[in-house]
Amino acid sequence: MRLPVIKHLVSFIERNDEDYVVEAMEVLEDLVEAPGIKDEELDVIGELLSNFSGAIEVHQAIKAGKSQRDALNEFMKRVTGSIDK
């Protein structure tokens, strides 16, 4: 996950709609089932899905009243904590 990508996606969601990101995720999830997809391509798709999912979580935290900074920091702490375990 990359924080600059998540921040950019959160801005996109705020300017447009969360549904665009959800639908993009659905397309990517379907794409991983395509025949002939290479491991490197799956890695890229997985990274995109992680960033999209993170952006949705951060956006929902912002909608719940947190500042963007707090929402991003809490999300990254949670992700980092889960990796360390």
Secondary structure by P-SEA (a helix, b strand, c coil): ccaaaaaaaaaaaaaccaaaaaaaaaaaaaaaacccccaaaaaaaaaaaaaaaaaaaaaaaaaacccaaaaaaaaaaaaaaaaac
